Amino acid sequence: QVQLVESGGGLVQPGGSLRLSCAASGSTFSINTMGWFRQPPEKEREFVAALTSSGNSPKYADSVKDRFAISRDNAKNTVYLQMNSLKPEDTAVYFCAASAYGSFYYTPLRSDEYRYWGQGTQVTVSS
């Protein structure tokens, strides 16, 4: 089993920045890919970003490309999501997720490819 705990959400003004963190514990050896998903109010969960442990480039949703950056500290079993130039439409509950899938040639992007999930952290972008 893997446990994921997110932190770093909150209220921020449009144009501002936030950094989310997700600490993994338990059977972390089983993790290849770490990802972030979000669920806006009254909408379905959507992919945001993912990074495998296989050395390929991170993957981003088009809506966040060039504004968000995902990174990992494997020594700390922690993944981060740096969010810049935030917009009101970024308002959502953000979830960290871990998957055993992934390779240099493949990054899982679907939520059903991720077995482990955090509890979610609220990000609200509003003036």
N, C-alpha and C positions, 0 to 999 in steps of 0.2 A: 504494500500500500504506500501511496505517496500523499502527503498532506501539503496543501498550498495555502499560504496566507498572504493576502494582498494588503498594501498600505499606501497612503499618499494621496488619496482622493480628497475632494473638497470643492469649495466654491471659488471660482476665479472669473475675472472680468474678460470679455472678448479681447483677443490679442495677447493674453497672458500665457503663462507656462505652468505646467505641473509635471512632477516625475512620480510615476507609480513604481512600486517595488513588489516583488512576489518572491517569498522565501519558500523553498521546497525542503521537505524533510521526509524521513522514512526511506523507502527503497528507491533512492534517487538514481541508482545505477541503471534502473530500467528506463530512464527518460532519455529520449533523443531530442525531440523538439519541444521547445517552450513557446507558447503563443499567448496573444491577447485577443480577446473578443469583447464586444460591447453590445448592450441591449438598450436602445433608446426607449423613451416612454411610449408604450402602446405599439411597439414594433418588435420584430423578431431579432434574435441574437445574430450578430454579424461579425465576420472576421475583421481584425484590425492589423495584426502583424504577427510574424512568426520567425523563429531562428532555430535552425538545427544545430547539432553539435558536430556536424560533418564538414564545416569549413566553407559552405556555400554562402551566398549573399542572403541577407534577410529579405523577407517578402512582406509587402504592404498592400493594404487596400488602396485603391486609387484615391479615395476620399481623404486619405491621411498622408499620402506620399509627399515627401519634401517638407512635412511639418512634424511628423512623429519619427522617433528612432528607437528601435529595440536593441537591447544589449544584454549580455549574460556575463556573470562572474561565476565560473564553474567552481572555483575554490569555495565560494560561499553558497553555492546552489541557489543563486538568486538571479532573477531576470528583471530587467527594468524597461519601462516605457517612458521616454522623454517626450513630452507633448508640448509643442510650441505653437504660437499663432493660433491659439484655440478659438473656436467659433461656437456660437450657440448650438449649432447642429451636432457638436461633439458631446453634448450633454447625454449621459447614459450611465448605466451601471457597467463598470469594466470588470471583466473576469480574466484571471490568469488560468492557463490550461497547460497540461503536460501530456505528451504523446510518446509512445514507444516507436512510432513511425518516423521516417525521415532518412535522407541520405544526401550525398553531394548533389544528386540529380533530382531529388524530390523533396518538397516541403509540404506537409499536410496543411490544407487550408480549410477543410470542412470540420465543423464542430464534432461530427460523429467519429472523427479520427483521433479525438482526444479523450483519453480515459479519465484523467484526473482534473478536477476543477476547484478553484478557490471559491470563497463565499461571495466575492464581488465587492467592489468599492465604488461609491457614488462620485461621479464627476459632474459638476454643474457649472456651465459657462453662461454667465448672465451679468448684466450691468445693474 
